[in-house]
Amino acid sequence: MAFASVYPHYIAKAERKGRTRQEVHEIIHWLTGYDEHALQCQLASKADFETFFAQAPLLNPNVSKITGVICGYRVEQIEDPLMRKIRYLDKLVDELAKGRAMEKILRK
């Protein structure tokens, strides 16, 4: 599945709850290490999730602090590394949409 096809859903979910595109980008930057230009290149190339995460400059070392349930699964117990990374992103966007403070979302 292409990251670019899911990305608009992340934005829509956040904006429906009064959050911004920039906040979603901040989450993506924090999680993957992409800067804005690199993120736009990934979107333009319509990279799939495997490529998106494989080419990520640096997965944040604090990802192990992302815990909880998303889509009925505990993110910390997902065995497939790619699916776990996708669910990390889903969980962070979900926390944003639920109104959680950015400091807490970014595990500061």
Order of alpha helices (4+ residues) and beta strands (2+ residues): alpha-alpha-alpha-alpha-beta-beta-alpha-alpha
